[in-house]
Amino acid sequence: INRLSMLNNSTYKFQSMISECISLLNIKHIMILTFPSVVHFDQNKSIEAPDELNILLYIKDGKRQSLSTNHCQLEDVLDFFPSHYKSVSSLSFNNDNYGLLITDHPFTRLADIDYISSQLGASIFITNMLEHLNMTSITDELTSIYNRRGIQKQIRIIINNLKENEYAYVIFIDLDKLKEINDRYGHESGDCAIIMASKILLGAFPDDIVG
């Protein structure tokens, strides 16, 4: 699982990767749920689990299920399972908890469940780290809009997906008198001007690529 998560990209979805690995273990019923945000474990503080979780994967009778919703209330989680016995474990890496693993794997094989949940926790950590590194490499640190590399990548994607008789437009916009703002009010004010300009562009072009 961890080796495959290092290869994770847009064409090989994380859910499909996990589903394939789980099928090799001959587990018939399993549900993987993730928290909306990472829950950090501190033994000096009580953990407040969110009321709603995201359903990352649900396998029933050995088959991946399509659900009408990707969300689930914490109190309703166990109702999904047809089995009369269930085990619940945490998907975690170090002190960060990412969600829950629920399965009908026999209690006599708890060591297997613990191993699976720990590996999934590590995989989620790796995937999140790779996504963060990818976004950091293609977005501007100040404004969070695409940087030069990100714009070039998006333009290539758009061009490759253009249909016949379909057009794409590139608009160049310059922020006037930025040097004067920096010289007169300081670079922090210049940064504020750039941030405000990016917000205006995002508002003006909500469905387009902005960088």
HUMOFEN-V911379 format. One record per residue. RES is the residue in one small letter. PHI is phi as a letter, one per 30 degrees, with the letter a starting at -180 (none if undefined). BURIAL is I if it has 24 or more other C-alpha atoms within 12 Angstrom, else O. Layout:
RES,PHI,BURIAL
RES,PHI,BURIAL
This chain:
i,none,I
n,d,O
r,d,O
l,d,I
s,d,I
m,d,O
l,c,O
n,e,I
n,a,O
s,d,O
t,c,O
y,b,O
k,d,O
f,e,I
q,d,I
s,d,I
m,d,I
i,d,I
s,e,I
e,d,O
c,d,O
i,d,I
s,d,O
l,d,O
l,c,O
n,h,O
i,c,I
k,d,I
h,b,I
i,a,I
m,b,I
i,c,I
l,b,I
t,c,I
f,d,I
p,e,O
s,b,O
v,d,I
v,c,I
h,d,O
f,c,O
d,b,O
q,d,O
n,c,O
k,b,O
s,d,O
i,d,O
e,c,O
a,d,O
p,d,O
d,d,O
e,c,O
l,b,I
n,c,I
i,d,I
l,d,I
l,a,I
y,b,I
i,c,I
k,b,I
d,h,O
g,i,O
k,b,O
r,d,I
q,c,I
s,c,O
l,c,O
s,d,O
t,b,O
n,c,O
h,b,O
c,a,I
q,d,O
l,e,O
e,d,O
d,c,O
v,e,I
l,d,I
d,d,O
f,d,I
f,d,I
p,d,O
s,d,O
h,d,O
y,b,O
k,b,I
s,b,I
v,b,I
s,b,I
s,c,I
l,c,I
s,b,I
f,b,I
n,h,O
n,c,O
d,c,I
n,c,I
y,c,I
g,l,I
l,b,I
l,c,I
i,b,I
t,a,I
d,c,I
h,e,I
p,e,O
f,d,O
t,d,O
r,c,O
l,d,O
a,d,O
d,d,O
i,d,I
d,d,I
y,d,O
i,d,I
s,d,I
s,d,I
q,d,I
l,d,I
g,e,I
a,d,I
s,d,I
i,d,I
f,d,I
i,d,I
t,d,I
n,d,O
m,d,O
l,d,O
e,d,O
h,d,O
l,d,O
n,d,O
m,d,O
t,d,O
s,d,O
i,c,I
t,b,I
d,d,O
e,d,O
l,d,O
t,c,I
s,i,O
i,d,I
y,d,I
n,d,O
r,e,O
r,d,O
g,d,O
i,d,I
q,d,O
k,d,O
q,d,I
i,d,O
r,d,O
i,d,O
i,d,O
i,d,O
n,d,O
n,c,O
l,d,O
k,d,O
e,d,O
n,i,O
e,c,O
y,b,O
a,b,O
y,c,O
v,c,O
i,c,O
f,c,O
i,b,O
d,c,O
l,c,O
d,d,O
k,h,O
l,d,O
k,d,O
e,d,O
i,d,O
n,d,O
d,d,O
r,d,O
y,c,O
g,j,O
h,d,O
e,d,O
s,d,O
g,d,O
d,d,O
c,d,O
a,d,I
i,d,I
i,d,O
m,d,O
a,d,I
s,d,I
k,d,O
i,d,O
l,d,I
l,d,O
g,d,O
a,d,O
f,b,O
p,d,O
d,c,O
d,c,O
i,d,I
v,b,I
g,a,I
